[in-house]
Amino acid sequence: MSAYEKPSLAISEIEEVLRNHFGPGVAEITPLAGGNLSSVFSFVYEDKGYCVKFSDLAGAYETECYVSDLLSGQGIPFPKCMVLGNTGRLAYVIMERIIGLNLGDCTEEEQLHQLPELIGILASLADVEVGSTSGYGWIRPDGNGTYESWKDFVVAFNAEDQTGTFWENWHDLYRTSCLERDVFEEIYNRLMAYVPYNESYRGFIHGDFHQWNMLSDGKRITGIIDGNCMYGDCLVDLAILDRHMPRSGVIQRYQDYLTKAGKVIPDFKERLLGAYYFKGLDGLRFYAKMGWKDAYLGTRQFLLNLT
């Protein structure tokens, strides 16, 4: 099983897609770094910045447009979705471009300076109003979750049969990569033991909440982007941020923020452990597939040492 490769496009293909929507006048088409599953380009039209993303995964962007409306409508700085379409085998989406550089490109000092604002955005995501929808796990284009319960989602997400998804034939990784079956199954069993703590909480989860999906002008967060959005326990996003900024005291800062706001989180420790195991297990499989052995080994050590 080889590492996943993003679709590659000639500039002429991109120009044709953009010309169909904007007519002449699109300028400065530039590839952007980031995005493990999409090929992303920025461009300018009538002095305004946009970006276009291409994916060969079926239905890649319908949910992103739903999420864009949901978040931007509730004051979260998320890019607005303009156009959804297909060209040949690829799906694409055109979105407004939020000005800024990746927060991950800022110095560690600059990142720390913006952490209080990041914690505030994290708390706002946890408060996003999702009451008119139902279900857990991946958010469908209609705004509902894909599964009846968090447990159903966790079981399905880690099942062997993933036909038609990014994880099709993923058990091959036990033979072809650094993924170890005994380690994966140990973490999975721990995860299932903590599912009962997480499953009664249903909120919006960004699912990829770290500094490479944040935009910044160097002093302030200008927006959040992308995401593997789902419904479930919002502490999943906290676990992700903590793993990506491990020296920043993320957990304590989040608890302090909630205490100041007069909010109490029941079963915080157990729910956070469940979140670490959920995202960590996904990380083990992903790093193995991408051939990122150092990331795999670091995550493996972190998970096995959790108590």
Protein Blocks (a to p, Z undefined) as FASTA:
>chain_A
ZZdddddddfklmmmmmmmmnoghiahiacdeejjkbccddddeehiacdddddfbehkl
mmmmmmmmmmmmnopacdddfbdcdehjbccddddddedddfklpcfklmmmmmmmmmmm
mmmmmmpccklpgcehjddfkopafbfbfklmmmmmmmmblghiakgoklmmmmmmmbdf
klmmmmmmmmmmmmmmmmmpccddehlacfklcccehjacfbdeejidddddfklmmmmm
mmmmmmnommmmmmmmmmmnopacehklmmmmmmmmmmmmmmmmmmmmnopaklmmmmmm
mmmmpZZ
